[in-house]
Amino acid sequence: MNYNKKVIVALDVDSEDKAKSLVESLFPEVEIFKVGLELFSIAGSNFVNWLDNIGAGVFLDLKFFDIPNTVGRASSAIAKLNLWGFTVHVSAGRDAMSKAKEFSVETAKKQSKNVPYVLGVTVLTSQVTGVKDVIQCATEAKLSGLDGVIASVHEAEAIKDVCGRDFLVVTPGIRKTPEDRDDQRRIATAEQAFRSGSDYIVVGRAVTKAPDPKSALQDLLSW
């Protein structure tokens, strides 16, 4: 398997120039890049459009959490950006998740854009939780029509068992070794994630802080 196609690199940096430099060093070996709150606040939709124009997939990780109509309208707005996917908090509730899916699909089709995956944020990897709680979140996301969830390696296999093999599991908190801890507690190696059933992994500091990001990525994926 070409694991590069299953890697999402998190552009969690404090300037558009840094983000572009990382993309230029990794694309097209890496095809999908995550734009989170920090970078989107700095560079906005122009940067997302730049990624799309060069042919990269955009995972917009803004973690929508609001009343259903607001989440729906926000989802409609970002669906105009031709995204690979975006996130909404499961704790926003079924109505909010359903509207995120419904509104984004409707807008993407009207605008002739890619229909994005809508992924539910279960429990942040900086928090301690049990598998049961994450499974409950994943079930809520599935019943709301979402395409998958963001979850750690420790819950991936159980989510697949409960929600089906086609229900996506995207796993953040990927490190070179299990000892590489920081503010994220529920971490894993790339090998652990893929062997546990994760469909995609989100890689950040292990690659983006390295002197040679491309070499660091290949090192991360070698086992």
Protein Blocks (a to p, Z undefined) as FASTA:
>chain_A
ZZklmcccdddbfbfklmmmmmmmmpckbmbdcddfklmmmnommlmmmmmmnopacddd
ehpaddfklmmmmmmmmmmnopabdcddfknojklmmmmmmmmmmmmmmnopacdddddd
fbdfkbccdfklmmmmmmmmmmnopabdcddfklmmmmmmmnopklccddehiafbfklg
cfblbgcdfklmmmnopabdcdfklmmmpmblmlmmmmmmgZZ
